């Protein structure tokens, strides 16, 4: 091993001799490059001109070589047979190469470990074995085969030259495949409509992880705000689908080649590659590049992106809101004023090819949306619910409730639970509790969980006509934001898991209602903007703690919606003063727990032993006492949030609200009579226990036990026996 130079002995190139490729600044695009991964430097070609590069390569080939070496291996002598049979042969050759030019490698910042890592990554064992089998790699004497003829690309035909393009860079080649789907999948009474799409097998892309892949889509809250605004302003509801969306995105910005799928492509000769100019389906950065292009095209028409929701856009003319829309990948949903129907997408329609342009009646992300002449907007998912696959369980299997699921049953559970989850999150608030039960059972699943899921899917299919309406007569500018919360206590699921069953299931609705609801006995129209059902993050020691915990979650969600709604209506938003924006809006915090209501209304000190709850309660009390806020108690029978928190909850109250849109805090005469009836029944049961003498018997037993314990105690004036010293 030759002597290794020290750091001081390592030559450093002068400033004028530095390699411009090594020292040049690395281009980094914050919109396209991933900031989580290290930057990579793209080397420029040896010469700017192709002819000059060919001359330079020929000069290197003709360079004087050492005795015993062939011209094809001017600086590297390599025996293919030894490389194929001796595992350490290539490692030794690589080390010899490194130490021979160590000074140059150290100048470039490459040490021996990094160099050998690169050697190990480039494995050509199969090629060495093939070369050795033909004796083509024999450099130690013997009969040599005739050398291969050297061809220059400039000397062969254009047809053959194309077969070499990209093949010299195998790390830049990514395979493709066909994906075939039924475009009418999920639509009832619709025939099979075949669709084929050419996609890239992106997981085989060597550059995976080097480019940003985030592409925002609209949240459920953003879509609710969009529909509520369209109903209030009576904007004409529209939906657009972009054809060949990813081909409309930004250029891929890197050198990458595509291997055609099996069977080839029409018009492409076998063996040829495709050079990608756009990031089609399968590329990690494809959705990101399309999102950037879509955003630019919308902004060219005057649309402005929300500062809070990245996929929410507003169109304002002379300071007035004239359009609002949300995006979900290549789908657009929104509404515009009737006077600017053509102007709203004038430029973007030239850059993007809209495959569909629906007005007033369409399907968006599985949600069937229809706008009435009076401006009301209905949202349903009937087709999706009816297309859900029923869960089949054998009669013999139903008797083995504690048994774990087989692999086939587990796949069925995962698939059906996923369908139920999408339906519940997108629309069906009446299935929110059942969906939570199913999602929390995905680990350690047993037959009993599958039986419950079968029941939940049946509920979804039988309730396929569920419909939510956004009423056009709900005033968004003066409306009151309602925080309607509810919680169970120690009703976590699945109850066969110790760590789950002591937690509490709770949820909330966020609604916007006309201001008449705050009047005494007032009844007003309201629109649902958001709902949520989940487990508490900790075990609550009392009903008060569980109810307060979920009401606090509702407060946070309501504040977010208030700020987002203010941005949509006015466009004037100072995020640094968001508490002032919240306090400008009338807010009502509603609970059916009398203990929570009394705690928030009164100034009494908390007597709870749960000090964490006392702290959270103090913060909640401070929040609900800010300007324009009020606290209300509602009868539990009139609380629509019951469906979010309890198994088998009564759902007629929710159905009636969805039908009429009317809500009131005032206790109805029917519910008041029912409460009184239950109170009288409790008094009667207590009187019956007293008449049976059970209470007197319990009192007598307690007194006798106290007498026995007292008799065993010594009298205070009775002399105690003296103890002997030392005992």
N, C-alpha and C positions, 0 to 999 in steps of 0.2 A: 504494500500500500504506500503510495507516494506521500511525502510529508505535506501536511495540510497547512496552508498559510494562516497566519493570525489575522485578526480583524484589522490591525494596523497595516499589515502587508497587503491587504486586499486592495487592488487598484480601483480607483474611482474615476469615472470618465469626466472629462472637462465639461463645462457648461455647454460648449458648442457641439460636443460629441454625443450628447444625451439622445436616446432613442425617442423620437417624438411620440411614438405609440405608447411608450411606457410613461412618459411624463405629461401627456396631454390630459386635460380635464375630462372627467367621465360625464357624459351626458346623462342626466337623471330627470325624468318627467314625473312630477308629483301626481299627475292625473292617471298615469298608466303604470308606473313602477311601484312595486311593493316595498314599503319602508321597513318591513320586518326582516328582509334578507339582504345579504351583502351585495354590493354593486359589482357588476362584471364589465370588464373593458373589452370592447370590440376592436380587434386589430385591423388596421387599414391594410390594403394590399401592398405587396412589395414595391410595385411601381404603379403610377397613376394610369399609364397606358398599357393595354394588353400586349402590344407588340414589344414594348420595352421590358415588360415582365418576362416574356418568352426569351428574349435575348439574355437577360440576366440569369435565368435558370440554365440555359445552355452553357453559359460561361462557367457556372459552378460545376456542371457535369464534366466539362473538359479540364477542370483544375487538376494540377499534378497530384498524384496519390502516392502513398507509401508502397514499397515493394510487397508483392504477395496479395494485394487487394485488387478487386475488380472495380471497374468504373461505376457500376451500379451501386456499389457500396464504398464510396470514396472514403468515408470516415468511419464506417461501421462494418466490421466483418462479422457475419452471423450465419451459423450453420443451422439449417432448418431441421435436420435430423436430430442434432443435439438439443435444439429447442423443444422438440416434440417428446424426447425420451428422458431428458434430465430436468427435473423440476427447478434446480437452482441455476441452470445455465444462463437464462435471461437475466436473473437477478445479478449474477456476477458481471455480465456484460454491461448492464446498466450502471453498476457501481464503478466499473472501469471508466465508463463514459463520463460519469459525474466527476470523479477525481482528476480526470485528464483536463477537464474544463471547469474546475471548481471555482477559480477566481471569477470567471464570467458569471457563473450561477449565483455566487454570493453577491456580486454587484447588482444582480436583478432581484435579490432578496429571497432566493430559493435555497433552502438548506437541504441536506441529504435526505431527511425524513420526508419532507414535502415532495422531493423528486421521486423517491421510491413509492410514495403513495400514488403518484400519477402513473408510474409504471404498472403497479398492481391493478389499477382501474382499466387499463388497456389490455385485455386478454384476447389473444389470437391463437389459442391452442389448436382449434380445429383447422385453421389455415396452415399452421406449421406441420401438423400431421399429414394433411393432404399434400403439401409440398414435399415432405420427406418420403411419402409413399411412392412418389414419381421420381425420386432421386434428384429432384430439381434443386434441392438445397445442399447437395454434396459439394463442399469446398475443400475437402482434404485429399483431392486426387481422384483417380479412377476415371471411368468413362463419363464424360459430361454430355448431357443432351444439348441439342442445338439451342442457342439463345433465342429468346422471343424477340420478334421484330418490334421496334419502337415506332409508335404511330403518334403523330401530332394531330390535335383536334382540328387544326386549320387545314389538314390534308384529307379529311374524311368528309363524306356528304353531310348535308344538314340533317337528313333523316336519321343517320346513325349518331350524329353528334348530340342529338336531343336525348339519346339513351344514357348519356354520361352526366347530364346536368343534375346536380344534387346528389348523385351516388357517391361522390368523393367525400361527402359529409354525412355519414350515417347517423350521427347524433342529432341531426336536424330533420330527420324523417319520422313522421308520425303516421301510423296506419289509420284507416277509416273503415266504416261499416254502415250498413243500412239499418234503420229502425223503422219498423212498420207498425202502424197503429190504426185504430178505428176512430175516426174523427167524430162519430156520433155516439161514442161511448158515454153512458150516463144519461142519454136522452131517451125517454120513454116513447115507444111507438115510432122510432126512427130506424131506418134500415142501415145496413153496414156500409160505411163510407171509408174506403181504404185511403191511407196516406203514408207515403214513404219519405223518409228524410235521411240525407247523408250526414253522418256525424263523425267527429274525430274522437278517437280513443285517447282522450286527453290525459289519462293516468299514465300513458307511456311517453308523454312529452318530457324530455330531459330538462326543460326550462320550467317545469312545474314548481310554483312557489316563488318565482322571481318577479311576478307581475301582479298588480292589484286585481282582485276579482270581485270586490264589493260593488253591488248594484242595487240601490234601494228600491223597495216596492212599498206601496201604500199600506198603512196599518188600518185595522178595523175602525179605529177612532177617526182617522183622516177621511175614510170613505163615508162614515156617518155624518161628519161635518159637511162634506161635499153634498150629500143628498139632502140634508136639512136646509142648507143654503139654497140649493136649486128649488126646493119646494117653497121656501119663503119668498124668494124673488121671482118665482115662476119662470125660471130659466128653462129653455127647451133642453130636455135631457138627450144626450148623445153618447154613442159608444163607437170606437174605431179600433180596427185590428190591422196591424202593419204586416204586409206580405213580405216574406223573405227578410225578416227583421234584422238578423245579424249581418246580412249582406249590405244593409243600410248603415251599419256602424262605422266607426273610424277604422282606418287601415291598421293592420296588425303591427306594423312598425318593427318587424324583425324578420330575419331570413328563416323560413320554415317551409318544408316540403311535405306533401301528402301522398301516402301510398294508396292507390285506388283500392276499393273493396274487392272481395272475391268475385270473380266474374267480369271485372273490369268496368269501364264506363263507355258509353257510346261516343265514338269519335276519338277515343284515346287508344293509341297503339299499346300492346302489352309491353310491360317493362318501363314505360314512361311514368314520370312523377308529375304531380301538380304543385305549382308554387303558390302558396297561400298569400293572397293580398288582403283578405278579410278574415276575421276570427269567427268561423262558423261554429255551429253547435258542437260542444265537446271541448273547445279550448277554454282554459281556465279564465282567461280575461275576456271572453266573448261577450258576456252580459255587461261587463263594465264598459267596453268600447261602444256597445250599442246605446247604453244609458247616456254616455257623454254626448253622442251624436244626437240622440232624441232631445236631450236638454237644450243643446245649441239650436236645434230647429224650432223648438217651442219658443225659446227666448227671441228668436228672430221675428216671431209674430207678435211680440210684446208680452208674452206670458212671463211671470216672475215666480221663481221657486220660493216656497215657504222657508222661513228660517228655523222652524221647529220640526216640520215633516218634510224630508227631502223629496218625496214623490208626490207632493201636493203643490199645485200651481194656481196662481191667480192672474186674471186679466183685468186690468183697470184702464179706463179711458177717462181722461180729465178728472182723475181722482175718484171715480165711481166704479164699483165692482160690476163688471160686465160678463165675467166668466170664471168658472172654477172647475178644476179637473184633477183626477188622480191617475197614476200610471201603475201598471203591474206587468213588468217585462215589456211585451209588445202590444199590450192592450191599454186602451185609454177610455176612461169613463168620466163624464162631467156634464156641465150644462153651460150654455151661453145665452145671452140676450138675443131675442129674435131679430134685432136690427143688425147684428154683426155675424150672422151665421156663416157667410162666405169669407168675411174678413178675418175671422178668428184663426183659420188655418191656411191662409192664402199661400204663404211661403213654404211652410212645412209640408203641405200637400204636394208641392213640386219636387221636394227632395225625398219624400217618403211615399211609397206606394201603399195607400190604404186599401186593404182587401175588402173590408166591409165598412159601411157607414150607416149605423142604425140610429133611429130617432124614436124616442119615447118608449119603445118596447124592445128589450134585448136581454141577453144572458151575459153576465160579467162575472168571471171566476166562479161559475156554478150557481150564481145568484140570479134569479129571474126577476128583472126589474121592469116595472111598468108605471108610466106617468099618466094620470087622468087629466081630463080637460080642465078641472078646477085647480090643478097644480099638485094634488096629493100624489105621493109616490109610494107604491107597494113593492115590498121585497119578499120573495118566497124562494124555496128550494125544493119544490115538489118533485121535479125530475130526479134530482140527486137522491132524495130520500127513498123514492120508489125503486131506484136502481141499486140500492144497497143489498148486498147478498145476505140471505138469511143464514143463520148459524144452525147447523144440523148436528144433533147429538143422539147417539143410540140410546135406547131405553136401558140397556144393561150398563152403559157408561154413566148414566145419570145417578145410579145407585152408588157410584164410587166417588163421592164428592170431595174427599180429601186427597185423592190420588193426583200426582203431578201429570201435566199434559204430555202427550206424545209430541214428537217433532211436527207431525202434520197438524195436530190440534193447536200447537203453539203458533204455527204460521197462520192458521185461520184466526186465532185470537188477535194476533198483531195486525192483520189486514183489516178485520172488522172494527177493531178499536181505533185504527187510524181513520177509517171512514166516519165513525161516530164523532171523533175528535174534530174533524174538519167541519162537519155539519153543526156541531154545538158551538164552535168558536165563531163561525161566520154568521149564524142567525138564531139557532134554536136555543134560546135562553132557558126554555123549559126542560132541556136535557143537560144543563150545565152540571148539576149535581151528579147525575148518572155517568156523565163523561168523566168526571173526576174520579169516581169509583173505579171505572175501567182503566184509566191511565195509571192509577196508583197500584194496579194489580199486575202490571206487566212483568214483574220479577217475582219468582216463586209462585207462578200461576198454578192453580189447581182446577179440578173439574168444576167446583162450585163457582169459580170466577167465570168460567165459560158459560155456565147456565145463566148467571146474571147478565152477561153480555148478550146472550140470545134474547133475554127479556128486553134489554135496552134497545136493541136493534128493532124489535117488534114495536116498541113505543115510537121510535123514529118513523117507521113506515106507516103506522096507523095515524100519526099526526102529520102526514105529508102536506096537508093543506094549511099548516101554520103560516101566518102572514104577519109581517110588521109593516106599519104604515108611518110615513113621515108626513104630518099634517101641514098644509100650507098656511093655516091660520094661526100657527104658533109664532109669536113675535120674537125673533131672535135678538133684536136690539134691546128690548126691555124685559126679556124673559128672565125667569128665576131659575137658577141651577139647583136642582134637587139632588141631595145625597141620601139615598135610601139604602140602609144597611141592615143586615140581619146575621145571626150566628147561632149555631147549635153549641152544645157543650159536651166535650169528651165523646164526640160522635165520629171520630176519624175512621177512615176505611183504608184497607181492609182490616176488619176488627180481629182477625186471627194473628195480626202482627202486633206485638206488645208496644213497639216504638211508635205505632201509628194510631192505635185505637183511643189513646188518651188525649190526642190533639183534637182541635175543634174545626169543623167545616163552617166557613162563613163566606159571605159574598156581598155585593153591592150593585145597585143600578145608579147610573148618572143620567139624569133627564133634564130637559129644558122645558119649562112650563110657562104659560101666561101668568102675569103678575096677580091676577084675581085669586089665585090659589092661596095667597097669604091673607086674604080677608077672612073674617070669622065665618065659618061654615062655607067658605068659598070652594067652588069646583071649577077646574080649568083643564084645557087641553094640554097634553104634554107629549114630547117626542123622546124616545130612548136614544141616547148617544153612546152609551157604553154599559157593559155588564161584565162581572167577573166572579168566579167561584174558586175557592182554594182552601187549603189547610192553613191554620195558623202556624207561624214559624216556631212557636214554642208551645209547651203544654200550659194551658190556662187553668188556674186554680179555682175559678169561679165563673159563673155566667156573665157577671159584670165585666171581668177581664176579657172574655172572649168577644162580647158585644163591642166593647170599647176598642179592641184591637182592629176589628174589621171596619168600624166607623172611621178610625184614623186612616186606614188605607183608602177609603172612599174620599176623604178630605184631600189627600194627595192627588188622586186621579181627577177629582173635580177641579182643583187649581190648574192642572195642566190643560184641561178642556176649556176652562174660562179664558186662559191666555191665548190658546189656539183659535178660539172663536173670535176673540177681539182682533187678532191679526187678520182673519178672513173678512170680517165686516168693515174694518177701518183701514187696515194696512199700516196704521201708525202704532208701532210697537217698540218700546224701550225695555229690553230684557233686564236691564240693571234695576229697574223699578217694578218688577213683576208683582210684588206684594200690593202695590198701589192699584195695579190693573185688576187684581182679584177683588180688592175691597170696593171697587166701583160697581161691581155686579152684585145684585141681590142673590143671597144664597140661603138655602134651608137645609138643615141637617136633621134627618128623620130617623127615629128608632122605635121599635115596638117593645123595648125593655124599659119598664118603668124605673128600674134602679139606675140605668144609665141616664135617662132623662132627668131624674131628680138630682143626680150627681152633677150634671152639667149646668143645671139651672140654679142650684143652691150654692152657697158659699161655705157650707159645712166642711170640716176637715175629714179626709177619708179615714174610716176606721178599719179598712182592709189590712190584713196581715201581709198581703202581697204588695211589697213596697215598689216593685217594678211597675205593677199596675197603677200604683198611686202616682208615680212619676209620669207615666204615659197619660193618665187621666188628667193630671194638672196641665200638661201640654195641650191635650185635646180641649180642655175647658178654655184655655187661653185662645185657641184658634177659633172656636165657635162664638167667642164674644168680641171678635173684631167687627169693625163697622159693616153694616148691611148684612149681617148674619143673624140667623135665628134658629132655635132648636124646637123641634116638634115631636110629640108622641103620637103614634098611630096604632090603632088596634091591630093586634097580630093577625086577625082574620082578614084585614084589608092590606096587609103588607105583601106586595107582589114578590119581594125578595125571598120569601119562604121557599120558592122553588129552587133557589140556589144553594140551600143549606140543609135540607131535610129529605130523607127517604119517604116517598109516598106523600109528599106535600100536596095540599089541595091546590089545584091549578085553575079552578073556575074564575077566581079573582083576576088572575093574569089574563085569561082569555077575554073576559069582559073589558078589561082595560085596553087590550089590543083591538077589540072591536069598536069601542067608542072613543078611545083616546082621552077619556075624562078621568081625573084623579082628584081626591079630596083627603084632607087630614082629619076631617070631622068624622067621629064615630057614627056609623049608620044606625038607625033605630033597630034594625034586625040584629046587628052585632051586639048592641047594647042589651037587648033582650036575651040574647044567647049568653052573654057574660053574667047577667043576673040569674039566669037559670042555673048555670054552673055553680055560682056562689051559694045558692039555696041548696043545691045537691050536696055540696061540701058540708054545710051546716047540718043537714039531715043525717049524713053519715056520722058526723061527730056526735050528734044527739043519740043515734042508735048505739054507738059504742058506750056512751055514758049509761044508757038504759040497761045494757047488758051487764053492767057492773065491772066491765073490764078495767076501766080507769081506776075504780076504787081498789080493785084487787092488786093492780100494779103499785098503787100508792101504799097499801098495807104491806106488800112484800118489801118495798124499799125501806119502810119504817122498821120492820123486824130485822132487816140486815144491818141498819144503823145501830139498833139496840145491842145486837150481838157484838159488833165491833167495839162499842163503848164499854161493855162489861169486861172485855179482855184488857182494858187499860187500867193501870194502878191508880188509886186515889192520891191526890197531891199531898194530903196531910198524913198519909200512912208512912210510918218510919221505914226507911230502907235498910236492909241487912248490911252490917259493916263487913267490908272485905278485909281479910287478913293481909298483913303487910307482906309484900312479895308475891301475893297471889294475883 
